Amino acid sequence: MSNWTDRNLKWIKLVVMVAAYGYLAWLLITFDEYDRFAESFCDLTPQRWLLLSCAIGGMLLNWGLESVKWKLLVAPLEDMSFGRAFKSVFVGITVGFFTPNRIGEPAGRVLTLREGNRVSGFLLVIIGALGQMLANIVYPLAALILLAISPSLRFGEISDWWIPVGIVLLVAFIWLFLSMPSWSESLSAKLRENRLKKYLQKALDACRLTNSRQLLQIGFYSILRYGVYTLQYYWIVRFFDIDLQLAEAFVLIPLNYLLVSVTPSISFSEMAVRASYAAALLQSVTDNTLGAALAGIMVWIINYILPMLIGSFFLATLKKKQHDDPQPTEDQ
């Protein structure tokens, strides 16, 4: 059984590495803006170097916060160090890199868990993603409320009725997320009575591994992450000499991320999707639409291409028996 698992892990690593680097090669071959992209790095002033350095440093902070979330989520299953959680997150990025909307990321992340914990671990990744989705909703809603309150911003205004609607939606989404352990307990009892499928029961059991305090922490770190990659985007926009004010960035960048996250995209179109949304939204404050499109591409390179390259190294060195001494868990 052990030899069978070792062989499968080797094949998984090989397939993932070939697919991830094949996708990256496809992107590099089909990208047709090399000249303009290179021109953006000509005549770099110390201020522009600083903006670029802050954006790259923000990538490590961004995924570092995600690693803290992951460590917190799997605590009921395994005692995971921050370093191992960090590697796990980057392996997940590599596996998810070539899949539509990175849906393969949970499967990659749980490769670093012990075999008996992988099913629950997969579902805990989903819970963490729901926390990030909460932040992805909270920020745009807050941005629209800000836009309703401050119609003097350069790109227009919306109706005042959005303020109470936005507040109600904010409270509803936060309440649904934080009360997940309570309603999962109730649903779990009903499932036992009705003897429904065990996989749905397994999902509810994973929800019950969490509690409201832990989910509050997950939500907090998710919101911090969102703030970090919003700042990254702002720094890169300024790097491309686009005059974007902070208040405008607080509205436009979350809307950009929201549109990207809800748009189904296959691998070879993701870069174009991000560039087109960036250009469409930022054209309300700048005539430099090329710079806006390149900003979207640059943020994607920093936050996904670089981590994929790092994660591929972690994946290549991944071993089946890499964990600490085993401990009993629910799955085992």
C-alpha positions as CSV (number, residue, x, y, z in Angstrom):
1,M,0.0,0.0,0.0
2,S,2.9,2.3,0.9
3,N,4.7,1.7,-2.4
4,W,1.4,2.3,-4.3
5,T,0.9,5.6,-2.6
6,D,4.5,6.6,-3.3
7,R,4.1,5.8,-7.0
8,N,0.8,7.8,-7.2
9,L,2.4,10.8,-5.5
10,K,5.3,10.7,-8.0
11,W,2.8,10.7,-10.9
12,I,0.7,13.5,-9.4
13,K,3.8,15.6,-9.0
14,L,4.9,14.9,-12.6
15,V,1.5,15.7,-14.1
16,V,1.1,18.9,-12.1
17,M,4.6,20.1,-13.0
18,V,4.1,19.4,-16.7
19,A,0.7,21.1,-16.7
20,A,1.7,24.1,-14.7
21,Y,4.9,24.8,-16.8
22,G,3.1,24.0,-20.0
23,Y,0.4,26.6,-19.1
24,L,3.1,29.1,-18.3
25,A,4.9,28.4,-21.6
26,W,1.6,28.9,-23.4
27,L,1.1,32.3,-21.7
28,L,4.6,33.4,-22.6
29,I,4.2,32.3,-26.2
30,T,0.8,34.0,-26.7
31,F,1.6,37.2,-24.9
32,D,2.0,39.9,-27.5
33,E,2.8,43.0,-25.5
34,Y,6.5,42.4,-24.6
35,D,7.7,45.6,-26.2
36,R,5.3,47.8,-24.3
37,F,5.7,45.8,-21.1
38,A,9.5,46.2,-21.3
39,E,9.1,50.0,-22.0
40,S,7.4,50.3,-18.6
41,F,10.6,49.3,-16.9
42,C,12.7,51.9,-18.7
43,D,13.8,55.0,-16.7
44,L,12.9,53.5,-13.3
45,T,13.1,56.2,-10.6
46,P,13.8,55.3,-6.9
47,Q,10.1,55.9,-6.2
48,R,9.0,53.4,-8.9
49,W,11.5,50.9,-7.6
50,L,10.1,51.3,-4.1
51,L,6.5,50.8,-5.4
52,L,7.5,47.6,-7.2
53,S,9.5,46.3,-4.2
54,C,6.5,46.9,-1.9
55,A,4.2,45.1,-4.3
56,I,6.6,42.1,-4.4
57,G,7.0,42.1,-0.6
58,G,3.3,42.3,-0.3
59,M,3.1,38.9,-2.1
60,L,4.9,37.2,0.7
61,L,2.7,39.0,3.3
62,N,-0.4,38.1,1.3
63,W,0.4,34.3,1.2
64,G,1.9,34.4,4.7
65,L,-1.5,35.5,6.0
66,E,-3.1,32.7,4.0
67,S,-0.6,30.3,5.6
68,V,-1.7,31.5,9.1
69,K,-5.3,30.9,8.1
70,W,-4.5,27.4,6.9
71,K,-2.5,26.5,10.1
72,L,-5.4,27.7,12.2
73,L,-8.0,25.7,10.1
74,V,-6.1,22.4,10.3
75,A,-5.2,22.7,14.0
76,P,-8.1,20.2,14.9
77,L,-6.5,17.6,12.6
78,E,-2.7,18.2,12.8
79,D,-0.2,20.3,14.6
80,M,1.2,22.2,11.7
81,S,4.1,24.6,11.8
82,F,4.0,28.0,10.0
83,G,6.8,26.8,7.6
84,R,4.9,23.7,6.7
85,A,1.7,25.6,6.2
86,F,3.5,28.1,4.0
87,K,4.8,25.3,1.8
88,S,1.4,23.7,1.7
89,V,-0.2,26.9,0.5
90,F,2.4,27.3,-2.3
91,V,2.0,23.7,-3.4
92,G,-1.8,24.4,-3.6
93,I,-1.1,27.4,-5.8
94,T,1.0,25.3,-8.2
95,V,-1.6,22.5,-8.5
96,G,-4.4,25.0,-9.0
97,F,-2.5,27.2,-11.4
98,F,-3.5,25.4,-14.6
99,T,-7.1,24.7,-13.6
100,P,-10.1,27.0,-14.4
101,N,-10.5,29.6,-11.7
102,R,-7.8,27.6,-9.7
103,I,-10.3,25.1,-8.5
104,G,-7.5,22.5,-8.1
105,E,-5.9,24.4,-5.3
106,P,-7.6,22.5,-2.4
107,A,-6.5,19.2,-3.9
108,G,-2.9,20.4,-4.0
109,R,-2.9,21.8,-0.6
110,V,-4.0,18.6,1.1
111,L,-1.2,16.6,-0.5
112,T,0.9,17.9,2.4
113,L,-1.5,16.4,5.0
114,R,-1.4,12.8,6.3
115,E,-3.6,10.5,4.2
116,G,-6.2,10.0,6.9
117,N,-6.8,13.8,7.1
118,R,-7.1,14.7,3.5
119,V,-10.8,14.5,3.1
120,S,-11.5,16.7,6.1
121,G,-8.6,18.9,5.0
122,F,-10.0,19.4,1.6
123,L,-13.3,20.6,3.1
124,L,-11.4,22.9,5.5
125,V,-9.7,24.5,2.5
126,I,-13.2,25.2,1.2
127,I,-14.2,26.8,4.5
128,G,-11.1,29.0,4.3
129,A,-12.0,30.0,0.8
130,L,-15.5,30.9,2.0
131,G,-13.8,33.2,4.5
132,Q,-11.9,34.9,1.7
133,M,-15.0,35.1,-0.4
134,L,-16.6,36.9,2.6
135,A,-13.8,39.5,2.3
136,N,-14.3,39.6,-1.5
137,I,-17.9,40.6,-0.8
138,V,-17.4,42.8,2.2
139,Y,-14.9,45.1,0.5
140,P,-16.9,45.8,-2.7
141,L,-20.1,46.4,-0.6
142,A,-18.2,48.8,1.6
143,A,-16.8,50.4,-1.6
144,L,-20.3,51.0,-2.9
145,I,-21.4,52.4,0.4
146,L,-18.4,54.8,0.2
147,L,-19.4,55.7,-3.3
148,A,-23.0,56.5,-2.2
149,I,-21.6,58.6,0.7
150,S,-19.0,60.4,-1.4
151,P,-20.4,61.3,-4.8
152,S,-17.6,63.8,-5.4
153,L,-15.3,61.0,-6.6
154,R,-14.3,61.4,-10.2
155,F,-16.1,58.5,-11.7
156,G,-19.7,59.3,-10.6
157,E,-22.2,58.4,-8.0
158,I,-24.9,55.9,-7.1
159,S,-28.2,56.3,-5.3
160,D,-28.4,56.8,-1.6
161,W,-30.7,53.8,-1.2
162,W,-27.6,51.6,-1.6
163,I,-26.4,52.6,1.9
164,P,-29.0,50.6,4.0
165,V,-29.1,47.8,1.4
166,G,-25.3,47.5,1.6
167,I,-25.3,47.5,5.4
168,V,-27.9,44.8,5.6
169,L,-26.0,42.6,3.1
170,L,-22.8,43.1,5.0
171,V,-24.4,42.0,8.3
172,A,-26.1,39.0,6.6
173,F,-23.0,37.7,5.0
174,I,-20.9,38.0,8.2
175,W,-23.7,36.3,10.3
176,L,-24.0,33.4,7.9
177,F,-20.2,32.8,7.9
178,L,-19.8,33.1,11.7
179,S,-22.8,30.9,12.5
180,M,-21.6,28.1,10.3
181,P,-20.8,25.6,13.2
182,S,-24.4,26.2,14.6
183,W,-26.3,25.5,11.4
184,S,-24.0,22.7,10.4
185,E,-24.8,21.0,13.7
186,S,-28.5,21.3,13.1
187,L,-28.2,20.0,9.5
188,S,-26.0,17.2,10.6
189,A,-28.7,15.9,13.1
190,K,-31.3,16.0,10.3
191,L,-29.0,14.1,8.0
192,R,-28.5,11.4,10.5
193,E,-32.2,11.0,10.9
194,N,-32.7,10.8,7.1
195,R,-29.6,8.7,6.4
196,L,-28.5,10.9,3.5
197,K,-25.2,10.5,1.7
198,K,-22.1,10.2,3.9
199,Y,-20.2,12.8,1.8
200,L,-22.5,15.6,2.7
201,Q,-22.3,14.4,6.3
202,K,-18.5,14.6,6.0
203,A,-18.7,18.2,4.8
204,L,-20.9,19.1,7.8
205,D,-18.5,17.3,10.2
206,A,-15.7,19.4,8.8
207,C,-17.7,22.6,9.5
208,R,-18.2,21.3,13.1
209,L,-14.4,21.1,13.5
210,T,-14.5,24.9,13.5
211,N,-16.1,27.3,16.0
212,S,-17.3,30.9,15.8
213,R,-14.1,32.2,17.4
214,Q,-12.0,30.4,14.9
215,L,-14.1,31.6,12.0
216,L,-13.9,35.2,13.3
217,Q,-10.1,34.9,13.2
218,I,-10.4,33.4,9.7
219,G,-12.5,36.3,8.6
220,F,-10.1,38.8,10.2
221,Y,-7.1,37.3,8.4
222,S,-9.1,37.2,5.1
223,I,-9.9,40.9,5.4
224,L,-6.3,41.6,6.2
225,R,-5.3,39.6,3.0
226,Y,-7.7,41.6,1.0
227,G,-6.2,44.8,2.2
228,V,-2.7,43.6,1.3
229,Y,-3.5,42.7,-2.3
230,T,-5.6,45.9,-2.7
231,L,-2.5,47.8,-1.6
232,Q,-0.4,45.7,-4.0
233,Y,-2.7,46.7,-6.9
234,Y,-2.6,50.3,-5.9
235,W,1.2,50.3,-5.8
236,I,1.5,48.7,-9.2
237,V,-1.1,51.1,-10.7
238,R,1.1,54.0,-9.4
239,F,4.2,52.2,-10.7
240,F,2.6,52.5,-14.2
241,D,2.2,56.3,-13.7
242,I,-1.6,56.2,-13.2
243,D,-2.9,59.0,-10.9
244,L,-5.2,57.0,-8.7
245,Q,-6.3,58.5,-5.4
246,L,-6.6,56.2,-2.4
247,A,-10.4,56.8,-2.0
248,E,-10.8,55.9,-5.7
249,A,-8.6,52.8,-5.3
250,F,-10.8,51.7,-2.4
251,V,-13.8,51.7,-4.7
252,L,-12.3,50.5,-8.1
253,I,-9.9,47.8,-7.0
254,P,-12.4,45.8,-5.0
255,L,-14.9,46.0,-7.9
256,N,-12.1,44.8,-10.2
257,Y,-11.4,41.8,-7.9
258,L,-15.1,41.0,-7.6
259,L,-15.5,40.9,-11.4
260,V,-12.5,38.7,-11.8
261,S,-13.6,36.3,-9.1
262,V,-17.1,35.8,-10.5
263,T,-16.0,35.5,-14.1
264,P,-15.4,31.9,-15.2
265,S,-12.1,31.7,-17.0
266,I,-10.0,29.0,-18.5
267,S,-6.3,29.0,-18.1
268,F,-5.2,30.7,-21.3
269,S,-7.7,33.5,-21.0
270,E,-7.2,34.5,-17.4
271,M,-4.4,37.1,-18.1
272,A,-6.6,38.7,-20.7
273,V,-9.6,38.8,-18.4
274,R,-7.7,40.6,-15.7
275,A,-6.2,43.1,-18.1
276,S,-9.5,43.9,-19.7
277,Y,-11.3,44.5,-16.4
278,A,-8.4,46.7,-15.1
279,A,-8.5,48.8,-18.3
280,A,-12.3,49.1,-18.2
281,L,-12.6,50.2,-14.6
282,L,-9.5,52.5,-14.5
283,Q,-10.4,54.3,-17.7
284,S,-12.8,56.3,-15.6
285,V,-9.9,58.0,-13.9
286,T,-7.1,57.8,-16.5
287,D,-6.5,57.9,-20.3
288,N,-3.6,55.4,-19.8
289,T,-5.6,52.3,-20.5
290,L,-2.5,50.4,-21.6
291,G,-0.9,51.1,-18.2
292,A,-4.1,50.0,-16.5
293,A,-4.1,46.7,-18.5
294,L,-0.4,46.1,-17.7
295,A,-1.1,46.8,-14.0
296,G,-3.6,44.0,-14.0
297,I,-1.2,41.6,-15.7
298,M,1.7,42.6,-13.3
299,V,-0.3,42.0,-10.2
300,W,-1.2,38.6,-11.5
301,I,2.4,37.8,-12.3
302,I,3.5,38.8,-8.8
303,N,0.7,37.0,-6.9
304,Y,0.4,33.9,-9.0
305,I,3.3,33.3,-11.4
306,L,6.0,33.9,-8.7
307,P,4.2,31.7,-6.1
308,M,3.7,29.0,-8.7
309,L,7.4,28.9,-9.4
310,I,8.2,28.7,-5.7
311,G,5.4,26.1,-5.1
312,S,6.7,23.9,-7.9
313,F,10.0,23.6,-6.0
314,F,8.1,22.7,-2.8
315,L,6.1,20.2,-4.8
316,A,9.1,18.6,-6.4
317,T,10.6,18.0,-2.9
318,L,7.4,16.8,-1.4
319,K,7.7,13.4,0.2
320,K,5.0,11.1,1.5
321,K,6.6,10.7,4.9
322,Q,7.3,14.3,5.6
323,H,5.1,14.9,8.6
324,D,5.7,14.9,12.3
325,D,4.8,11.8,14.4
326,P,1.2,10.8,13.7
327,Q,-1.6,11.7,16.0
328,P,-5.1,10.2,16.2
329,T,-7.8,12.2,14.3
330,E,-11.4,11.8,13.4
331,D,-10.6,10.7,9.9
332,Q,-8.2,8.0,11.2
